[in-house]
Amino acid sequence: MNTTIDLKTAKTIEAMNQKINHMDTAVTDFFNKMSDVLERQLGDDEVYAAVIAPEIELTITPLANVRSYLPCFDEADSCYSISDDVPLALCYDPRQVITLAGKRYLSGAVVFVRYDTNGSFVALTTSDLYLIQCYLAENSVPLMAGREKMVCICID
């Protein structure tokens, strides 16, 4: 029995291993952030939001810092609910929408916030972060322009 692996297969295995390690790191970082949010939720009244953009991974930030990612937040932004069951909204700059083949894609920063029955922002929960991750997994789409790839969020 031949147990030798050719060079091409070895390179493919190495590339797959690097991708798995990157995903493992991203998942670990995400759950660490979720843990931080839970700790803040139990011991702090400050409201936190989740932010994602093409140049950054999902990040938890105090609501007071959201404008450093989305300058028009709570002024000229557009928001819509991402769940029929949970008061969770996605907010974005309407000027950063790309329309292709009749579908709209967000090309800039996105802020996820939770709101109460009065429309006020409240702290995200751990289950909210899970819903956000599920939403991003279902709606993130890589768009290509020549050799350049950018992951956008489809909102249609």
mmCIF file of the C-alpha atoms, coordinates in Angstrom:
data_MODEL
# 
_entry.id   MODEL 
# 
loop_
_atom_site.group_PDB 
_atom_site.id 
_atom_site.type_symbol 
_atom_site.label_atom_id 
_atom_site.label_alt_id 
_atom_site.label_comp_id 
_atom_site.label_asym_id 
_atom_site.label_entity_id 
_atom_site.label_seq_id 
_atom_site.pdbx_PDB_ins_code 
_atom_site.Cartn_x 
_atom_site.Cartn_y 
_atom_site.Cartn_z 
_atom_site.occupancy 
_atom_site.B_iso_or_equiv 
_atom_site.pdbx_formal_charge 
_atom_site.auth_seq_id 
_atom_site.auth_comp_id 
_atom_site.auth_asym_id 
_atom_site.auth_atom_id 
_atom_site.pdbx_PDB_model_num 
ATOM 1   C CA . MET A 1 1   ? 0.000   0.000  0.000   1.00 0.00 ? 1   MET A CA 1 
ATOM 2   C CA . ASN A 1 2   ? 1.371   3.392  -1.048  1.00 0.00 ? 2   ASN A CA 1 
ATOM 3   C CA . THR A 1 3   ? 1.075   6.045  1.688   1.00 0.00 ? 3   THR A CA 1 
ATOM 4   C CA . THR A 1 4   ? 2.950   8.792  -0.156  1.00 0.00 ? 4   THR A CA 1 
ATOM 5   C CA . ILE A 1 5   ? 1.135   12.100 -0.698  1.00 0.00 ? 5   ILE A CA 1 
ATOM 6   C CA . ASP A 1 6   ? 1.994   14.083 -3.804  1.00 0.00 ? 6   ASP A CA 1 
ATOM 7   C CA . LEU A 1 7   ? 3.049   17.736 -3.518  1.00 0.00 ? 7   LEU A CA 1 
ATOM 8   C CA . LYS A 1 8   ? -0.214  19.143 -4.904  1.00 0.00 ? 8   LYS A CA 1 
ATOM 9   C CA . THR A 1 9   ? -2.310  17.195 -2.369  1.00 0.00 ? 9   THR A CA 1 
ATOM 10  C CA . ALA A 1 10  ? 0.031   18.242 0.445   1.00 0.00 ? 10  ALA A CA 1 
ATOM 11  C CA . LYS A 1 11  ? -0.376  21.919 -0.501  1.00 0.00 ? 11  LYS A CA 1 
ATOM 12  C CA . THR A 1 12  ? -4.168  21.513 -0.634  1.00 0.00 ? 12  THR A CA 1 
ATOM 13  C CA . ILE A 1 13  ? -4.186  19.875 2.810   1.00 0.00 ? 13  ILE A CA 1 
ATOM 14  C CA . GLU A 1 14  ? -2.008  22.680 4.200   1.00 0.00 ? 14  GLU A CA 1 
ATOM 15  C CA . ALA A 1 15  ? -4.318  25.351 2.720   1.00 0.00 ? 15  ALA A CA 1 
ATOM 16  C CA . MET A 1 16  ? -7.361  23.613 4.193   1.00 0.00 ? 16  MET A CA 1 
ATOM 17  C CA . ASN A 1 17  ? -5.627  23.340 7.556   1.00 0.00 ? 17  ASN A CA 1 
ATOM 18  C CA . GLN A 1 18  ? -4.892  27.087 7.531   1.00 0.00 ? 18  GLN A CA 1 
ATOM 19  C CA . LYS A 1 19  ? -8.543  27.856 6.727   1.00 0.00 ? 19  LYS A CA 1 
ATOM 20  C CA . ILE A 1 20  ? -9.733  25.587 9.545   1.00 0.00 ? 20  ILE A CA 1 
ATOM 21  C CA . ASN A 1 21  ? -7.323  27.241 11.983  1.00 0.00 ? 21  ASN A CA 1 
ATOM 22  C CA . HIS A 1 22  ? -8.565  30.690 10.885  1.00 0.00 ? 22  HIS A CA 1 
ATOM 23  C CA . MET A 1 23  ? -12.200 29.619 11.360  1.00 0.00 ? 23  MET A CA 1 
ATOM 24  C CA . ASP A 1 24  ? -11.354 28.139 14.775  1.00 0.00 ? 24  ASP A CA 1 
ATOM 25  C CA . THR A 1 25  ? -9.751  31.428 15.814  1.00 0.00 ? 25  THR A CA 1 
ATOM 26  C CA . ALA A 1 26  ? -12.724 33.453 14.522  1.00 0.00 ? 26  ALA A CA 1 
ATOM 27  C CA . VAL A 1 27  ? -15.232 31.258 16.367  1.00 0.00 ? 27  VAL A CA 1 
ATOM 28  C CA . THR A 1 28  ? -13.182 31.381 19.583  1.00 0.00 ? 28  THR A CA 1 
ATOM 29  C CA . ASP A 1 29  ? -12.902 35.173 19.336  1.00 0.00 ? 29  ASP A CA 1 
ATOM 30  C CA . PHE A 1 30  ? -16.632 35.461 18.716  1.00 0.00 ? 30  PHE A CA 1 
ATOM 31  C CA . PHE A 1 31  ? -17.542 33.382 21.769  1.00 0.00 ? 31  PHE A CA 1 
ATOM 32  C CA . ASN A 1 32  ? -15.067 35.351 23.873  1.00 0.00 ? 32  ASN A CA 1 
ATOM 33  C CA . LYS A 1 33  ? -16.845 38.536 22.775  1.00 0.00 ? 33  LYS A CA 1 
ATOM 34  C CA . MET A 1 34  ? -20.205 36.960 23.580  1.00 0.00 ? 34  MET A CA 1 
ATOM 35  C CA . SER A 1 35  ? -18.910 36.119 27.047  1.00 0.00 ? 35  SER A CA 1 
ATOM 36  C CA . ASP A 1 36  ? -17.762 39.716 27.484  1.00 0.00 ? 36  ASP A CA 1 
ATOM 37  C CA . VAL A 1 37  ? -21.208 40.980 26.494  1.00 0.00 ? 37  VAL A CA 1 
ATOM 38  C CA . LEU A 1 38  ? -22.884 38.615 28.950  1.00 0.00 ? 38  LEU A CA 1 
ATOM 39  C CA . GLU A 1 39  ? -20.608 39.810 31.739  1.00 0.00 ? 39  GLU A CA 1 
ATOM 40  C CA . ARG A 1 40  ? -21.366 43.430 30.843  1.00 0.00 ? 40  ARG A CA 1 
ATOM 41  C CA . GLN A 1 41  ? -25.081 42.691 30.630  1.00 0.00 ? 41  GLN A CA 1 
ATOM 42  C CA . LEU A 1 42  ? -25.133 41.320 34.169  1.00 0.00 ? 42  LEU A CA 1 
ATOM 43  C CA . GLY A 1 43  ? -22.895 43.940 35.699  1.00 0.00 ? 43  GLY A CA 1 
ATOM 44  C CA . ASP A 1 44  ? -23.283 47.096 33.611  1.00 0.00 ? 44  ASP A CA 1 
ATOM 45  C CA . ASP A 1 45  ? -26.157 49.266 32.420  1.00 0.00 ? 45  ASP A CA 1 
ATOM 46  C CA . GLU A 1 46  ? -24.299 50.445 29.320  1.00 0.00 ? 46  GLU A CA 1 
ATOM 47  C CA . VAL A 1 47  ? -25.939 49.459 26.013  1.00 0.00 ? 47  VAL A CA 1 
ATOM 48  C CA . TYR A 1 48  ? -23.820 47.485 23.561  1.00 0.00 ? 48  TYR A CA 1 
ATOM 49  C CA . ALA A 1 49  ? -24.314 46.962 19.834  1.00 0.00 ? 49  ALA A CA 1 
ATOM 50  C CA . ALA A 1 50  ? -22.733 44.619 17.302  1.00 0.00 ? 50  ALA A CA 1 
ATOM 51  C CA . VAL A 1 51  ? -20.901 46.062 14.296  1.00 0.00 ? 51  VAL A CA 1 
ATOM 52  C CA . ILE A 1 52  ? -19.575 44.431 11.146  1.00 0.00 ? 52  ILE A CA 1 
ATOM 53  C CA . ALA A 1 53  ? -17.976 45.966 8.059   1.00 0.00 ? 53  ALA A CA 1 
ATOM 54  C CA . PRO A 1 54  ? -15.986 44.715 5.074   1.00 0.00 ? 54  PRO A CA 1 
ATOM 55  C CA . GLU A 1 55  ? -12.740 45.588 6.859   1.00 0.00 ? 55  GLU A CA 1 
ATOM 56  C CA . ILE A 1 56  ? -13.665 44.263 10.341  1.00 0.00 ? 56  ILE A CA 1 
ATOM 57  C CA . GLU A 1 57  ? -15.141 41.101 11.775  1.00 0.00 ? 57  GLU A CA 1 
ATOM 58  C CA . LEU A 1 58  ? -18.185 41.117 14.028  1.00 0.00 ? 58  LEU A CA 1 
ATOM 59  C CA . THR A 1 59  ? -17.350 43.403 16.935  1.00 0.00 ? 59  THR A CA 1 
ATOM 60  C CA . ILE A 1 60  ? -19.178 44.278 20.136  1.00 0.00 ? 60  ILE A CA 1 
ATOM 61  C CA . THR A 1 61  ? -18.999 47.962 21.012  1.00 0.00 ? 61  THR A CA 1 
ATOM 62  C CA . PRO A 1 62  ? -20.723 50.388 23.372  1.00 0.00 ? 62  PRO A CA 1 
ATOM 63  C CA . LEU A 1 63  ? -23.584 52.227 21.679  1.00 0.00 ? 63  LEU A CA 1 
ATOM 64  C CA . ALA A 1 64  ? -21.696 55.480 22.298  1.00 0.00 ? 64  ALA A CA 1 
ATOM 65  C CA . ASN A 1 65  ? -18.911 54.267 19.935  1.00 0.00 ? 65  ASN A CA 1 
ATOM 66  C CA . VAL A 1 66  ? -21.162 53.138 17.069  1.00 0.00 ? 66  VAL A CA 1 
ATOM 67  C CA . ARG A 1 67  ? -20.788 56.408 15.136  1.00 0.00 ? 67  ARG A CA 1 
ATOM 68  C CA . SER A 1 68  ? -17.084 55.734 14.669  1.00 0.00 ? 68  SER A CA 1 
ATOM 69  C CA . TYR A 1 69  ? -18.213 52.824 12.438  1.00 0.00 ? 69  TYR A CA 1 
ATOM 70  C CA . LEU A 1 70  ? -21.467 54.256 11.052  1.00 0.00 ? 70  LEU A CA 1 
ATOM 71  C CA . PRO A 1 71  ? -21.365 58.088 11.220  1.00 0.00 ? 71  PRO A CA 1 
ATOM 72  C CA . CYS A 1 72  ? -25.035 58.496 10.257  1.00 0.00 ? 72  CYS A CA 1 
ATOM 73  C CA . PHE A 1 73  ? -26.269 56.111 12.994  1.00 0.00 ? 73  PHE A CA 1 
ATOM 74  C CA . ASP A 1 74  ? -29.597 57.168 14.504  1.00 0.00 ? 74  ASP A CA 1 
ATOM 75  C CA . GLU A 1 75  ? -29.768 60.207 12.188  1.00 0.00 ? 75  GLU A CA 1 
ATOM 76  C CA . ALA A 1 76  ? -29.777 59.397 8.470   1.00 0.00 ? 76  ALA A CA 1 
ATOM 77  C CA . ASP A 1 77  ? -29.383 55.639 8.652   1.00 0.00 ? 77  ASP A CA 1 
ATOM 78  C CA . SER A 1 78  ? -31.901 53.051 7.514   1.00 0.00 ? 78  SER A CA 1 
ATOM 79  C CA . CYS A 1 79  ? -32.938 50.189 9.780   1.00 0.00 ? 79  CYS A CA 1 
ATOM 80  C CA . TYR A 1 80  ? -35.054 47.106 9.472   1.00 0.00 ? 80  TYR A CA 1 
ATOM 81  C CA . SER A 1 81  ? -35.851 44.128 11.668  1.00 0.00 ? 81  SER A CA 1 
ATOM 82  C CA . ILE A 1 82  ? -33.956 40.925 10.975  1.00 0.00 ? 82  ILE A CA 1 
ATOM 83  C CA . SER A 1 83  ? -36.340 38.730 12.966  1.00 0.00 ? 83  SER A CA 1 
ATOM 84  C CA . ASP A 1 84  ? -40.110 38.440 13.281  1.00 0.00 ? 84  ASP A CA 1 
ATOM 85  C CA . ASP A 1 85  ? -39.747 37.104 16.821  1.00 0.00 ? 85  ASP A CA 1 
ATOM 86  C CA . VAL A 1 86  ? -36.997 39.269 18.317  1.00 0.00 ? 86  VAL A CA 1 
ATOM 87  C CA . PRO A 1 87  ? -36.734 43.087 18.414  1.00 0.00 ? 87  PRO A CA 1 
ATOM 88  C CA . LEU A 1 88  ? -33.385 43.117 16.639  1.00 0.00 ? 88  LEU A CA 1 
ATOM 89  C CA . ALA A 1 89  ? -32.574 45.626 13.892  1.00 0.00 ? 89  ALA A CA 1 
ATOM 90  C CA . LEU A 1 90  ? -29.883 46.019 11.274  1.00 0.00 ? 90  LEU A CA 1 
ATOM 91  C CA . CYS A 1 91  ? -28.895 49.662 10.644  1.00 0.00 ? 91  CYS A CA 1 
ATOM 92  C CA . TYR A 1 92  ? -26.881 50.845 7.645   1.00 0.00 ? 92  TYR A CA 1 
ATOM 93  C CA . ASP A 1 93  ? -26.007 53.882 5.544   1.00 0.00 ? 93  ASP A CA 1 
ATOM 94  C CA . PRO A 1 94  ? -28.395 53.913 2.552   1.00 0.00 ? 94  PRO A CA 1 
ATOM 95  C CA . ARG A 1 95  ? -25.641 55.547 0.453   1.00 0.00 ? 95  ARG A CA 1 
ATOM 96  C CA . GLN A 1 96  ? -23.570 52.348 0.778   1.00 0.00 ? 96  GLN A CA 1 
ATOM 97  C CA . VAL A 1 97  ? -26.030 50.062 -1.008  1.00 0.00 ? 97  VAL A CA 1 
ATOM 98  C CA . ILE A 1 98  ? -25.073 48.313 -4.250  1.00 0.00 ? 98  ILE A CA 1 
ATOM 99  C CA . THR A 1 99  ? -27.892 47.137 -6.522  1.00 0.00 ? 99  THR A CA 1 
ATOM 100 C CA . LEU A 1 100 ? -27.077 44.181 -8.784  1.00 0.00 ? 100 LEU A CA 1 
ATOM 101 C CA . ALA A 1 101 ? -29.565 42.073 -10.746 1.00 0.00 ? 101 ALA A CA 1 
ATOM 102 C CA . GLY A 1 102 ? -32.463 43.558 -8.803  1.00 0.00 ? 102 GLY A CA 1 
ATOM 103 C CA . LYS A 1 103 ? -31.000 42.763 -5.359  1.00 0.00 ? 103 LYS A CA 1 
ATOM 104 C CA . ARG A 1 104 ? -29.566 45.194 -2.838  1.00 0.00 ? 104 ARG A CA 1 
ATOM 105 C CA . TYR A 1 105 ? -26.260 44.553 -1.084  1.00 0.00 ? 105 TYR A CA 1 
ATOM 106 C CA . LEU A 1 106 ? -24.723 46.489 1.818   1.00 0.00 ? 106 LEU A CA 1 
ATOM 107 C CA . SER A 1 107 ? -21.126 47.449 1.111   1.00 0.00 ? 107 SER A CA 1 
ATOM 108 C CA . GLY A 1 108 ? -20.397 49.417 4.281   1.00 0.00 ? 108 GLY A CA 1 
ATOM 109 C CA . ALA A 1 109 ? -20.626 49.122 8.032   1.00 0.00 ? 109 ALA A CA 1 
ATOM 110 C CA . VAL A 1 110 ? -23.696 47.539 9.584   1.00 0.00 ? 110 VAL A CA 1 
ATOM 111 C CA . VAL A 1 111 ? -24.849 47.988 13.175  1.00 0.00 ? 111 VAL A CA 1 
ATOM 112 C CA . PHE A 1 112 ? -27.082 45.461 14.927  1.00 0.00 ? 112 PHE A CA 1 
ATOM 113 C CA . VAL A 1 113 ? -29.123 46.809 17.830  1.00 0.00 ? 113 VAL A CA 1 
ATOM 114 C CA . ARG A 1 114 ? -31.862 45.532 20.113  1.00 0.00 ? 114 ARG A CA 1 
ATOM 115 C CA . TYR A 1 115 ? -34.775 47.798 20.972  1.00 0.00 ? 115 TYR A CA 1 
ATOM 116 C CA . ASP A 1 116 ? -37.613 47.684 23.485  1.00 0.00 ? 116 ASP A CA 1 
ATOM 117 C CA . THR A 1 117 ? -41.352 48.322 23.040  1.00 0.00 ? 117 THR A CA 1 
ATOM 118 C CA . ASN A 1 118 ? -40.738 52.086 23.278  1.00 0.00 ? 118 ASN A CA 1 
ATOM 119 C CA . GLY A 1 119 ? -38.190 51.990 20.452  1.00 0.00 ? 119 GLY A CA 1 
ATOM 120 C CA . SER A 1 120 ? -35.255 52.669 22.795  1.00 0.00 ? 120 SER A CA 1 
ATOM 121 C CA . PHE A 1 121 ? -32.018 50.770 22.329  1.00 0.00 ? 121 PHE A CA 1 
ATOM 122 C CA . VAL A 1 122 ? -31.279 48.124 24.959  1.00 0.00 ? 122 VAL A CA 1 
ATOM 123 C CA . ALA A 1 123 ? -28.387 45.726 25.560  1.00 0.00 ? 123 ALA A CA 1 
ATOM 124 C CA . LEU A 1 124 ? -27.866 42.820 23.208  1.00 0.00 ? 124 LEU A CA 1 
ATOM 125 C CA . THR A 1 125 ? -28.221 39.353 24.691  1.00 0.00 ? 125 THR A CA 1 
ATOM 126 C CA . THR A 1 126 ? -26.161 36.263 24.015  1.00 0.00 ? 126 THR A CA 1 
ATOM 127 C CA . SER A 1 127 ? -29.049 34.796 22.013  1.00 0.00 ? 127 SER A CA 1 
ATOM 128 C CA . ASP A 1 128 ? -29.133 38.017 19.944  1.00 0.00 ? 128 ASP A CA 1 
ATOM 129 C CA . LEU A 1 129 ? -25.509 37.441 18.995  1.00 0.00 ? 129 LEU A CA 1 
ATOM 130 C CA . TYR A 1 130 ? -26.372 33.920 17.897  1.00 0.00 ? 130 TYR A CA 1 
ATOM 131 C CA . LEU A 1 131 ? -29.233 35.278 15.737  1.00 0.00 ? 131 LEU A CA 1 
ATOM 132 C CA . ILE A 1 132 ? -26.883 37.864 14.231  1.00 0.00 ? 132 ILE A CA 1 
ATOM 133 C CA . GLN A 1 133 ? -24.372 35.132 13.359  1.00 0.00 ? 133 GLN A CA 1 
ATOM 134 C CA . CYS A 1 134 ? -27.139 33.053 11.743  1.00 0.00 ? 134 CYS A CA 1 
ATOM 135 C CA . TYR A 1 135 ? -28.385 36.094 9.805   1.00 0.00 ? 135 TYR A CA 1 
ATOM 136 C CA . LEU A 1 136 ? -24.877 36.853 8.547   1.00 0.00 ? 136 LEU A CA 1 
ATOM 137 C CA . ALA A 1 137 ? -24.288 33.227 7.557   1.00 0.00 ? 137 ALA A CA 1 
ATOM 138 C CA . GLU A 1 138 ? -27.495 33.204 5.496   1.00 0.00 ? 138 GLU A CA 1 
ATOM 139 C CA . ASN A 1 139 ? -27.166 36.662 3.913   1.00 0.00 ? 139 ASN A CA 1 
ATOM 140 C CA . SER A 1 140 ? -23.437 37.272 3.376   1.00 0.00 ? 140 SER A CA 1 
ATOM 141 C CA . VAL A 1 141 ? -22.529 37.085 -0.294  1.00 0.00 ? 141 VAL A CA 1 
ATOM 142 C CA . PRO A 1 142 ? -19.112 37.496 -1.931  1.00 0.00 ? 142 PRO A CA 1 
ATOM 143 C CA . LEU A 1 143 ? -19.268 39.968 -4.830  1.00 0.00 ? 143 LEU A CA 1 
ATOM 144 C CA . MET A 1 144 ? -16.514 39.999 -7.418  1.00 0.00 ? 144 MET A CA 1 
ATOM 145 C CA . ALA A 1 145 ? -15.164 42.964 -9.367  1.00 0.00 ? 145 ALA A CA 1 
ATOM 146 C CA . GLY A 1 146 ? -12.441 41.608 -11.597 1.00 0.00 ? 146 GLY A CA 1 
ATOM 147 C CA . ARG A 1 147 ? -10.103 39.789 -9.208  1.00 0.00 ? 147 ARG A CA 1 
ATOM 148 C CA . GLU A 1 148 ? -11.268 41.738 -6.170  1.00 0.00 ? 148 GLU A CA 1 
ATOM 149 C CA . LYS A 1 149 ? -13.724 40.064 -3.795  1.00 0.00 ? 149 LYS A CA 1 
ATOM 150 C CA . MET A 1 150 ? -15.817 41.848 -1.196  1.00 0.00 ? 150 MET A CA 1 
ATOM 151 C CA . VAL A 1 151 ? -18.286 40.155 1.131   1.00 0.00 ? 151 VAL A CA 1 
ATOM 152 C CA . CYS A 1 152 ? -21.561 42.087 1.287   1.00 0.00 ? 152 CYS A CA 1 
ATOM 153 C CA . ILE A 1 153 ? -24.863 41.525 3.062   1.00 0.00 ? 153 ILE A CA 1 
ATOM 154 C CA . CYS A 1 154 ? -27.875 40.922 0.823   1.00 0.00 ? 154 CYS A CA 1 
ATOM 155 C CA . ILE A 1 155 ? -30.949 42.714 2.202   1.00 0.00 ? 155 ILE A CA 1 
ATOM 156 C CA . ASP A 1 156 ? -33.479 41.457 -0.375  1.00 0.00 ? 156 ASP A CA 1 
# 
